[in-house]
Amino acid sequence: MSITEQRDAVPAAVPRPGAGAPHLVERVEQLLPRIAEGALQRELDGVLPDEQVRWLKDAGLGALQVPVEHGGAGLDWPGLVALWIDLAAADANLPQALRGHAALVEDRLWQHRRGADQATWFARFVAGEIAGNAWSEAGATPIESQRTTLRRVEDGSYRLDGEKFYTTGTLFAEWADVYARRLADPADGRPEDDFVIAIVDAREPGVTVVDDWDGFGQRGTGSGTTAFDDVPVPAAHVLPFADRFPYQTAVYQLNLLATLAGIGEAALRDTVEAVRGRERNYSHANAARVRDDAQVLARVGEISSAVYAARAIALEVARAVQAVAEAATADPDTVARLNEAAEIESSQAQVVVTDLVLRATSDLFDTLGASGTARARGLDRHWRNARTVSSHNPRILKARVVGGYEVNGTPPPYAWAIGATRRGQ
């Protein structure tokens, strides 16, 4: 079945942004101008958005996805993505820093919809606690394994040891969503190692988080190294990887799409402001004022159109993800079909949105003179941030995944990994 046929077979989800507890959404939205006000200076000074994350926690951002009956906003994916885009336009670091939290909440929601009691976790999120992610490992970890291990101890609980990199958001979080290898324990009926999700209290003494992410963009996402030294993990906080919500890959990518769209909106905002205020012009320009120059206006129009398309595409992917989320109790074939559609759409979107936003954040300099490159103006941060975001889950691989699906019906990879590989040897 082609992706076009797949879309026709998938009922569109109806967006319900703010359903149930709109005051939480409004409280977050009201913070956006305040967050945006200091974003450029934080970038120039290399200051992490600790205070801004605290504002968002206090406003209830961590509970946006939590069901209304448990004190949250009950926000669906189109609503959450729209908010992420606006948040990224204020500070591109923040929605990506919240990526791991959204995934953990969604996993708790998936388990909740399937009948498992998640009241304790919902209460934590409503109280303002958030999660970061701790999945990837740097260095020589084999692509098919993990060096971070979970071992069972006598009382039936576990201990976690290891080190993770790209632990986005964990620096700001109370919890870490950790992918680990659980060591075999024949006494517990597990003769071989398996892979699990461990939800770890980041406030435990054995947890150390270091802000050593050195990329040229998205510097404030808290994406450094997290080390775990004999950290206790209750058995109730360990979930076999196979039981994880199945559309997580699409969710992670959706967050990056929303971040890219928001970066584009910030770039457009800054471009318009700069063009309106520019007094100097070239002798061979098309008009006395830059703001009246037809070529400049056309370039701004192209940037605006690219940003519009990026936002629309991200929201379309959000509807596909919402369709899977609502199928928690459906039969496995239905879940698989909806999940496949969401994954393919997120891959298609990454290929296109990446190009749109990278071009927009570069083309904005065509509307200005050399003064537009002044470090104090920070206009380069939009391209650097977009380039960094789009380097995750490389788009060239996503294009191949989509092509393989369209031509040969090859299923997309739902839970891929990164690590040392023997390929080519």
N, C-alpha and C positions, 0 to 999 in steps of 0.2 A: 504494500500500500504506500503510495507517495505521501509526502507531507501535506499536500493540498487535500488529498482524500482523508488523511488523518484529521486535519482540522475540521473538515465537514462532519466527521463522526464524533467530534468532541463538543458537548454542549458548552456554550460560553457561560462563564461565571458572571454573575451580576455584581458589579462593584457596590459595596456598602460602606464607604469610608466613614469612620466615626460612629458606626452603629453601636448603640448601647450606652456608651459613656463618653460622649463627645467632649466633655470638659477636659479629659486627659489629652486629647488631640489638640484642643485649643491652647492648653497650657504649654505644650511643646511648641506649637506654632508661634505663640507670643514671645518665645525666647529667641526666635531666629534672627531678628534684627540685632539683638544684643550680642549674639554669637558672631554674626557677620562683622560687627563693628571692629572687633579686635583680631580678625583672622589674618589679615595681611601682616600686622605687626608680630603676631605669634610666629608666622612663617619666617619673617626676617630675623627674628631673635632666636629661633630654634626652641621655642617654648611649647611644651606639651599642653593640650587642652584639658588639663586635669579639672580646672574650675568649671569649664563648660560641660564636661561630662557630669560633674556633680549637680549642676543646674538641671540637666536633663533627667538624671535619676530622681531628683526631688520633685520634678514635674510629673513623673509617672511614666516616662518613656519605656522603662523595662516591662511595663504591664500592658502595653498597647495591644498585644496579641492575646492576652489572657481573657478567657470568657467573661462576659458581663456578670454572670451569676457568681463568679469568683473574685469580683472587684476590679476587673480589667476593662479595657475599651472594646474588646471583641473585634478588633480591626482585622479586616480581611487583607489579602495580599495586594490587590490594587490600591487600597487605602494606605497600606504601609509603604508601598513603593512610592506613591505620590509624596508622602511625607519625607521619605529618604532623599528623593530628588531635591526637595526644597532645603533639606538639611545640608546636603552636599553643596548646594549653591551658596549656603552661608559659610560652611567650612568643610572642604572635601574630605578631611580626615575622619569626621565623626560617623557617617553612616558605615564606612568600612570598619571602623573600630567596634561597631555594634553588630557586625556580621555574625560572629560566633554566638552572640546572645540570641539573635533572631532564630538561628538554627536550633539551638538548644530548646528554646521555647516551643518551636514548631514540633520538635521531637516529643516534648511533653504533651503537646496538644494531640499529636498522632496517637500516642498511647492512651490519652484520655478518651478520645473518640472511639477507641477500640475496647474501652471498658476498664482500663487500669486507673486507679485512683491517683490523681496528681495534685490533690488539694494542697499538700505541703509545699510543692514546688511553686504552685500558683501564688500561694501566700508569700513566699520569698520574693517573687518578682514584683508583686504588688507593694511589698515593703521597700522596694527600691534596689534590691540586689540584682546584679547583672552577671553575665558570663562572658568569658573570652574563649578563643579556641586554642588548642595545642595539639596539632595533628602532624605537621611536617617535621622532619629531622634533617639537619644539615650533615654534610660529610659522607661517610662511607656506608650509611645504612642501605642494605639491599632493597631494591624496589619492591620486592615481594614480602618484606618483613618490617619489623620495628625493633629498635634497641631499647626503647622504653618498655619496661616490663611491670606486670602486676602479679604479685605472688600471694597466695592464700595463706593465712596464718591460723593458729589453733582455734581461735574463737569464731572462725568462719568469715571474718572480715579480710581485707586485703591491705597490702603495702605496695606503693608505687615508687619506682626508681627510674630515672632517665632524664633526658634533656630534649627539649623541643625548640625549634626555631620558627620564625614567622607566626609567633603566637599573638596574632592580632587581637587587640582589645584586652588581653589578660592583665596588662599593666593597670587598667582602670577597674578591674572586675573583682567580685567576691568569689567567683567560681571559674573553674577552667574545664572545658569540654575536651577531654584527652583521649586520643586514639592510642591504644596500647596492645602489646602482646601479653596475653594471660598465660602464665606458665602452667604446664601440665600438672595435674594433681589427681592421680589414680584414685585416691581416697574419696575424691569428690566426683568421681565418675568421668574424669576428663584425662584420658591417657595421652593426649597430645596438646601442644600449645594451640590456642585459638586467639582470635582478635576481638577486642571489646571496646566499648566506650566507657570511660570512667569519669564521673562527674566529681571533681576534686575541689575541696575548699581551699581557695588560693590564700587564705589567711593562716593556714597551718604553718608552723615554724619551718618545716622542711621544704617549703615552696619559695623559690627565689626568682624574681622577674627582673630582667635587665633590659633597659632601652638601648640596645645595640644595633638596631636596624639602621643601615647606612645607605639606603637607596636615595636617589636624587629627588624623589617625589614622595608624597604621602608620608612625610616625616613624622607626623603627629598621630599616627594610628596605633602606637604602642605595639609594634610588630617585631619585637626583639626576641630574646631567648628566655625560656622558662625552664628552670631545673627542678627536679623532684627528688628529694633525698629521704627515703623511707617514710613517705607520706601515708598516713592512714586513710583508707577509703572504705566506707561501709558497704557491705554486700548489696544493699538496696540501691547503691549508686553505680552499680556495674551492670551494663546492658550488652548482651551479645551483639556484635556488629550487624548480624543478619536481621536483628529486630529493629534497627534504626529506621527512621522514616525514609521511604524509598526515593524521594525526590530531592534529597539534600544537595546533589550536584547542581540541579537547576536553581535551587534556592541560593546557593553560594554565588553562582554566576549572576543571578538576578540582582543581588546586592551590588555587584560590580557594575552592572548595566545602569542601575539607578545612580550610582556614584558618578559614572561617566556623564550621564545626562545632566546631573547637577553641576558638574565641572563646566560643561558647555554653557549652562545658564549663567554661571558666574562670569565666564569669559565674555559672553554677550553683554551682560550688564556693564562690565568694566569697559568694554569697547565702545558702547554707546555713550557712556559718560565721558570717555576720553575724546571721542570725535566731537561731541557737542561743545566741549570746552577748549578745543584746540584753536589757537589764534594764529600761529605761524603756518605758512603754506609755501608751496613751491611756485616758482615763476611760470612753470609750464603746466600747472594744474588746470582743471576744467572749470573752476569757479574761484571767486575771490575768497570765499569761506570754505573750509574743509567740509563742513556739514552740508554744503550745497553741491559738492562735487559728485557727479553722477557715478563715477567709477567707485568712489568710496562708498556711496550709498548702496550700490549694487553688491559690493563685498559684504557690507553689514547685512544686507538682505539674505545673502547666501549663508552667512553664519547663523542668522536667526532661523532660517529654514532647516538647517542641519540640526540645530538644537531642538526645534519643534519635533522633527522626525525621531530624534533620539529618545525624547520623553514618550512619544506615542508608542514606539517600539517596546520600551521597557514596560509600559503599562499593559501592552498586549501579552507579553511574556508572563506578567503577573496574573493575568486572567487564566492562562494555561496552568500555572502553578496552583491557583486557587481550585481549579477543577479537580486536580489530584487530591488536594487537601480534603475536599468534601467527599471523597470516595473512600474514606478510611474503612468503612464497613462493607464496601462493595466486594464482589468476587475478584479473585486474583487476576483474571484476564482483563477485567475492566481497569483495575489499578495499573496493570502493566501497560495497557494501551494509552491511558491518560499520562502516565509517567513518561512514556516514550515521546509523546507529543510535546510535553513540557521541555524535555531535554533537547530535542531537536530544535524547538523554537528558541531556546536560550542560546544554543550554538549559532543558529542563523543570525540572531540578534547581535551576538558578540562580534561576528565578522563585519557586520554593517555599521553598528554603533561605534566601534573602534575607529573605523575610517572617518566617519562623520565628525566625531569630536576631535580627533587628532588634527584633521584638516582645519576645523574651525579655530582651534587654539593656536594654530600656526598662522592661518590667514589673517587673524586679527591684526597682526603687525603690518599688513599691507595698508591699513587705514591710518597709520600714524607715521611719524618720522622716526629718526634714530632715537629721539628722546623716549619713545615708547619702550625701548629696551633698558631704560634706567632700572637699576636694581631696586631702588626705593619704591618704584611703582609695582614691582612684583608681578608683572603680566606674564612673565615666563613660567610662573608657578602653575598656571593652568595647563600648559603643555606638559610640563614635568609630571604633574599629578596624573594627567590622562595617560601619558606614556607608561607610567609606573603601574597604574591600575590595569591597563590593557596588556601588560606583560604577564599577568597571571593567566594560567590556563591558555597558552598561546593560541592566538586566533588562526594561525596557519594550520594547527592541528584540528581546530573546530571546523574549518572549511572542509578539510578532508573527511571528517566525521559526517558532515551533512552530505557531501558528495557521495560517499559510500552508501549512505542510507537511501538517497534518491535513486541511484543507479542499481545498486545490488540488494537493497533492503537490509544492509548490515546494521545491526542494533548499535546504538551509541554506547560508549562506556559510562556506566552509572556510578561507579565508585573507583575512579582511577587513582593512581598514586605517583609520587615522584621519589626518586632515590638512585643509588648507584646501580648501573646496569652492565651486563656483559655483552650487550649487542655490539656487533662490529668486530668482536675479537676472534 
